[in-house]
Amino acid sequence: MITLTVLYGTPDDVEKFDEYYDGTHIPLARAVPGLDDAKVTRFLPGPDGSAPEFHLMVQLFFADAEAMGAALATDEGRALVADGANLGITPTMLVGSTG
């Protein structure tokens, strides 16, 4: 299994970001053919009350690297990638293998 992990820093307007992310961006992600699952994590302050380094993480799961490449090359995949510009934050992206 291949995981594309996308990390977003804290936006200037958290409420607006979360509303757009949940209402528009994640539905676009879930429409991508070949995507096995998508999990969103919103980070909380640390045990000492410190602010988290990131606001949000999404993990997109694909069967393998070939499936991920094919999924992101579809019209839905390209729409998802293009919509990322509407979030107003340049994310950190990591690709990893699980299992």
N, C-alpha and C positions, 0 to 999 in steps of 0.2 A: 504494500500500500504506500502511496506517495501522498504527502501532506504539504500543501502550500499554506504557510502561516503568514498572515499579514498583520502587522502591528501598527497601530495609530497612536500618535501622541495626543495630548489633551487639546481639543479644539478650543477656540476662543468662546464659542457659544455651544456648550455641551448639549443643552436641550435641543437646539436646532439640529446639530450633528446627529444625535441619537434618533430623532424623529425621521430624518432623511434616511439614515442608515437602515433603520428597521422597516420603514415604509416603502423604500424604493430600492436601495442597494442590495439588501439581502434577498428580496424577492427576485431580483435579476440573477443573483448567484444561484438560487435554488432552481431557476429555469434552465441552467446550463446542462445540456445533455452530457452524460458521462460522469457527472458529479455524484459521488456516492453519499456524501453527507457534508454539512456545514455546521460548525459549532462556533458560537459567539461567546466571548468572555469579556466582561467589563471588570476592570481592576478596581480594587478597594484600597483605602489607605493601609499601610503596613501596620504591624502590631504596635509599633512605636508612634503611630499617627502620621508618619511621613507620607507625602504624596507619592503615588505610584509613578514610575517612569513612563508608563503607557496608559492610555485611557481604555483602549479596546484591542482585542485580538480576535481574529477569525481564523479558523482552521478549515481548509477545504480539502476533502479527502477524495482521492482518485485511485483506481485499481493499480495503475503504474504510470511511469513517466510518459509513455506513449499515449495513454488515455487522457492524461492531463493536457498534453500538447494538442491532441485532437479536440478536446472539449473547449479549450480556449481559442481554437481556430474557427469554431462555429460562429454563426451570426450572434447567438446568445452570449457566447464567450467574449466576442469582440465588444458587444454592448456593455457587458459587465466591466471590462477593462476601461472602456471609454468613459463610463459613468464615474469611475474613480476620481476623475478630475473635478467632479461636482462636490466632492467631499471637502476640498480645500486644504487637505493635509497630504504631504508626501509620505507614504507609508514605508516601513521597513518590511521587506519580503524575504522569506526563508523557505527553501524547499528541503524536505527531509523524507527519509524512508522509515516506516514503522514495521515492527514485526520481526 
